Amino acid sequence: MPTIKDIARAAGVSYTTVSHVLNDSRPVSPKIKQSVQDAAKALNYVPSGVARALRRRTTGTIGMLLANTADPFFAQLVSEIEEVCFQNQVSLLLCNSYEDSVRQEAHIRSLLQKRVDGLLISAVGDFTALVELLRKVLVPVVFVDRIPPGFDADAVTVDQERAGYEATRHLLELGHRRIGCITGRSNISVLPPRVGGYRRALQEAGIKPHAHWIAEAVDLTLESGYAATEYLFNRSPGLTALFAVTDVLAIGTMRYAYQRNLSVPGALSIIGFDGVELGRYVLPALTSIAQPIRELGASAATYLLERIRGSRVGPGCRIVLPAKLIVRDSTGPAPL
């Protein structure tokens, strides 16, 4: 592997001159600077990230904790965040918590040991323990999507309750009165508000949100969406519409309907939540409450970089972005 001394010999300059050019630490004539850069490129020189970090006291790296990148929502979110990092010449270290607060805490400690310059977190599990840990952290923290209360940090999310309300209102406006809900575990912080919006919409329409109209999936997978729908219809076979709190759960619901010869949307209307790309390509295409994934990711990454660089100061700021109803083919008028 070529060294700075190799570049100095190739460019015909001193070791210290090469160091000044590569680190931009002292003015050097344009001719000499170009000569050094050409020599470095010809030798395929790669600067030491460790040495540079020691000099600058930054690593040019941020850490990110997500629930599960197998979920299309989080996969798209990471893509948007990584793009901002790439444009700013910052590396991204990604960790999955898999909805496990113990694993989340272990990842945070590991990322801090790697001297990341900041943390992006979509929080899971026990928020009390998480907040206690983060109060001891000396690097900037920005939350995205899932936000723990009681910690002063920048955060970017959507109005989850309002979005759940709008999803249910869409079904009500189509004439549905018997509307079920497929949700997940209540310790996933964004889900109870979505269900709360569902309940509020029904109550405003004069409909009692019966407990047996709601089924809780064991996790947020296709299989669990299918299983929760099966459980729900065994208890409440007369439902004509379902609100699933994620698109993945909704697609599992669609699979159940297909296997039971329930036409969608003729016999059963289904609406999801997240607005992931996959929803456009299932048949029928999935109606969904779309989160502004691009803006969520780009804003969170930008805010963290601004905190790291000192251009954003003061108390944390919570940004609440609007979700949007995307009507496709999986919802229709209530059956007569």
Secondary structure as UniProt FT lines:
FT   HELIX           4..11
FT   HELIX           15..23
FT   HELIX           30..42
FT   TURN            43..44
FT   HELIX           49..56
FT   STRAND          61..66
FT   TURN            69..70
FT   HELIX           72..87
FT   TURN            88..89
FT   STRAND          91..96
FT   TURN            98..99
FT   HELIX           101..113
FT   TURN            114..115
FT   STRAND          119..121
FT   HELIX           127..134
FT   TURN            135..136
FT   STRAND          141..144
FT   TURN            149..150
FT   STRAND          154..158
FT   HELIX           160..173
FT   TURN            174..175
FT   STRAND          179..183
FT   TURN            186..187
FT   TURN            189..190
FT   HELIX           191..204
FT   TURN            205..206
FT   HELIX           211..213
FT   STRAND          214..216
FT   HELIX           222..235
FT   TURN            237..238
FT   STRAND          241..244
FT   HELIX           247..259
FT   TURN            260..261
FT   TURN            264..267
FT   STRAND          269..274
FT   HELIX           277..280
FT   STRAND          287..290
FT   HELIX           293..309
FT   STRAND          318..321
FT   STRAND          324..326
//
